[in-house]
Amino acid sequence: MSTVTPQPSTPTDSRVQAVFDDIRAVRGSDFINNFWLYLAFDPALLEDVWHSVRDTMVAPSALDPKVKEMIYIAVSVANACQYCIHSHTAAAKAKGMTGAEHADLLRVIGLAARTNHLANGLQIPVDAVFDADK
């Protein structure tokens, strides 16, 4: 159940249309997924989020596109975002993530969650050698 109504994939608002056109061009697909259709209820928010996604996830950088998607999966699992887990798992697979890599990723996510909870629960002080300020 959503809190807003999705916009049509052929919107009447020119700002929304421009973002949808850019999404289609960048992805090389006519498909506009639900995230963007629902976010389009506010053209300014849609523009801001799309530009951030495009500039971070699509623009060439020091990180490989598959690695970016795998990091996004890990953060989405940590934040319990079902939508992002599904969409970024599909994107990572499309960029070459294998079943073995997905399994390893899930093992790392599970381990990090466990050790993070233990460190937080025990309130373990950070070692001076790990502190960049020292």
N, C-alpha and C positions, 0 to 999 in steps of 0.2 A: 504494500500500500504506500503510495507516494504522497508527499505533502504539496506537490505542485502538478500541474497538467503539462504533459509533454507537448512540445511544439511540433508541427508537421515537418517532414524532411524537406519540403519545399516551402519555406516560411515566407511571410509577407514582409517582415522587417528586413530592410536592406543590410543592417549590421549583422544580423543572424545569418542571412544568406551569404554574406562575404566570408564569415567564419566557416560555414558549412562547405563553401566552395574551396577554401584553403585546406580544410580537412581532407576533402576528396582528392585534391591535387597532391598533397603530401603523401597520402596513403595509397594513391593510385587505385582507388575504389570508390564506387558510388554509395557504399554503405555508411550511414551515420548511425552510430550506436546510441543506445538509450541514454548514456551519460550526457552526451551533448544535446540530445533532444530535450531532456529534462532541464539541463542547465540553461537552455536558451530562453527560459522564462524571463531572464534578465540579460539583455544583450551586453551590457558592460561587464558583468561577471563572466559570461561566456567568452568574450574577447580576452579578458585578463587570464583566465585559466587556460584557454587554448594556447595563447602565446607562451605561457610558462611551460606547458607540456611540450609544445613544438620546440622551444628553445633548449629545453633540458633533455628530452627523450629522443628527439630526431636530429638535432644539430650534431655534427661531428664533434667528438670530445676525446679525452684520454680514456674513457671507458667504452668498451665494445657495446653495441646495441643490445646484444643478448644479455650481457652482464647487467646493464641498466634495468632490463625487464626482470631479471632474477632478484635484484635488489628491491625493486618495486613489489614483487611478490612477497618478499620477507617483511617489508614494512606493512604491507596490506594484511598479512597474517597477524602481525603484532597488534595492528589496529582493529582486527576482526572485521575487515571490509570485504564482505562476500563478493560484491560486484567487482572490486578491483582484483581480488584473488583470481576470479575467473577470467577477466579480460586480459590481465597481464600474464597469466599462465598460457593463455592462447597465443598472445603476442610472443612470449619467449619460445614457445614451441615453433611458431612460424619463423623465428630467427635462428632455429637450430637446436634449441634445448632438447637434449635426449631424455629418455625415461630415467636413465641412470643419474644424469645431472639433476633432474627434478627430485629424485629420491634423496640424493646427497644434500640438496638444498633444504629439503624438509627435515633431514637429520640435523643440519646446522641450526635451523630455526628452532627446532625443539630443544636442542642442547643450550642454545643461547637463552631461550626463555627460562629454562630450568636454572642455569647458573646465575642469570640476572635476578631471579626471584630469591635465590639463596644469598647472593651478595647484598641485595636490598634488605632482606629479612635479618641478616646478621649485622648489617651496617658496617661492613668491613672497610677500614680506611684505605684510601688509594696509596699505593707504594710511591715513594718520592721519585723513583726511576721512571714511572709512567706519567709524571706531571711535567708538562712542557714548560711550565713557569719556573721550574727549579733546575 
